[in-house]
Amino acid sequence: QVQLVESGGGLVQPGGALRLTCAASGRISSIYAMGWYRQTPGKQRELVITSGGTTNTADSVKGRFTISRDNAKNTVYLQMNSLKPEDTAVYYCWADIRDSDYLRRNYWGQGTQVTVSS
């Protein structure tokens, strides 16, 4: 099995910063892409930023959020700067992984709450 485990969410004031971490573990053959989505109550999950062959970034976070990966550790990071109240959401780690049985599929983390409020 493959698991994604996130950490780093919490409460931060507007203008502040947070870093989220997501580590993939288990029977991994290849990781094609990793990234982050977010969801607020009553809304669909939306892309924040992903990194594979290219980086895809939501317009709402360009210039404020950056993604980085440590491929040796199967880990992806989301650095969030200049946070706004509208960034408040549950953030989900995502990965496109081929496991050791050579099955390729999307995996999701359990989600971590980010709250931006004074």
C-alpha positions in Angstrom: 0.0 0.0 0.0 0.9 3.6 -0.5 0.2 6.3 2.0 0.5 10.1 2.0 1.0 11.8 5.4 0.7 15.5 5.7 1.8 17.9 8.5 2.2 21.6 9.1 -1.3 23.0 9.1 -2.6 25.4 11.8 -3.7 28.9 12.6 -1.9 31.9 11.2 -2.6 35.6 11.0 -3.1 37.4 7.7 0.2 38.1 6.1 1.8 35.2 7.8 3.5 32.1 6.5 3.1 28.3 6.9 4.9 25.3 5.4 3.1 22.1 4.7 4.9 18.8 4.3 3.7 15.6 2.7 5.6 12.3 2.7 4.7 9.4 0.6 5.6 5.9 1.8 4.9 2.3 1.1 5.3 0.1 -2.0 6.3 2.8 -4.4 7.8 2.2 -7.8 7.6 5.6 -9.3 6.2 9.0 -8.4 5.2 11.0 -11.5 3.9 14.1 -9.8 3.0 15.5 -6.4 1.1 18.6 -5.3 -1.6 20.2 -3.2 -5.3 20.8 -3.5 -7.6 22.5 -1.1 -11.3 22.5 -0.2 -13.7 24.7 1.7 -17.2 23.6 3.0 -19.7 23.4 0.2 -17.1 23.8 -2.6 -15.3 21.4 -4.9 -11.7 20.5 -4.2 -9.5 22.8 -6.2 -5.9 22.7 -7.4 -3.4 24.8 -5.6 -0.1 23.8 -7.1 1.4 20.6 -8.5 4.8 19.6 -9.7 5.6 16.9 -12.2 7.0 17.5 -15.7 5.7 21.0 -15.3 4.4 23.1 -12.4 0.8 24.1 -12.4 -0.2 26.9 -10.1 -3.6 28.4 -9.3 -3.8 32.1 -10.2 -5.0 32.9 -6.7 -1.7 31.8 -5.2 0.8 32.8 -7.8 3.6 34.8 -6.3 2.7 33.7 -2.8 2.9 29.9 -2.7 5.8 27.7 -3.9 6.2 24.0 -4.2 9.4 22.0 -3.7 10.2 18.3 -3.7 12.8 16.1 -2.1 12.7 13.1 -4.4 15.1 11.1 -2.3 12.6 11.3 0.6 9.4 11.1 -1.6 8.4 14.3 0.0 6.7 17.5 -1.2 6.5 20.8 0.5 4.2 23.8 0.1 5.5 27.1 1.3 2.7 29.6 1.8 3.6 33.2 2.2 1.5 36.4 2.5 -1.5 34.3 3.6 -5.0 35.7 3.2 -8.3 34.8 5.0 -9.5 33.3 1.7 -6.7 30.8 1.8 -8.5 29.1 4.8 -9.2 25.6 3.7 -8.4 21.9 4.3 -5.3 21.3 2.2 -4.8 17.8 0.7 -1.6 16.3 -0.6 -1.9 14.5 -3.9 0.4 12.2 -5.8 0.4 10.3 -9.1 2.2 7.1 -8.2 2.9 3.7 -9.7 3.1 1.2 -7.0 5.3 -1.9 -6.9 2.5 -3.9 -8.6 2.9 -1.4 -11.5 -0.6 0.0 -10.9 -0.7 3.7 -11.5 -3.3 5.9 -9.7 -3.9 9.1 -7.8 -3.4 9.1 -4.0 -4.6 11.6 -1.4 -3.5 12.5 2.0 -5.9 12.9 4.9 -6.0 16.6 4.8 -4.7 19.3 7.1 -6.6 22.4 8.2 -5.1 25.8 7.4 -6.9 28.8 9.0 -5.9 32.4 8.3 -7.5 34.7 10.8 -6.6 37.5 13.2 
